[in-house]
Amino acid sequence: MDLQNEIRVIVTVVGFVLFVGICFWAFSKRNKAAFDEEAQRVFLDDDLPPSDKQT
C-alpha cells in the first residue's frame, strides 16, 4: 500500500470515529435536558412585537 492510500484510510477511520463520538454525545442522556431547553428557546422569544412589514 502506498502512502497516499494509507493517509486515505487513516482519514476515513478518524472521520468515522469522530462521527460515532458526536452521535454518542448528541444522544446521551446527560445532554438531553440542555438540548430540550435550547429547543424551547424559539418559543420563549415571543416577547417581541410582530413587524408591520409585508413581504
Contacts in CASP RR format, 6 or more apart in sequence:
PFRMAT RR
TARGET T0000
AUTHOR 0000-0000-0000
METHOD contacts of the structure
MODEL  1
MDLQNEIRVIVTVVGFVLFVGICFWAFSKRNKAAFDEEAQRVFLDDDLPP
SDKQT
1 9 0 8 1.000
25 31 0 8 1.000
26 35 0 8 1.000
END
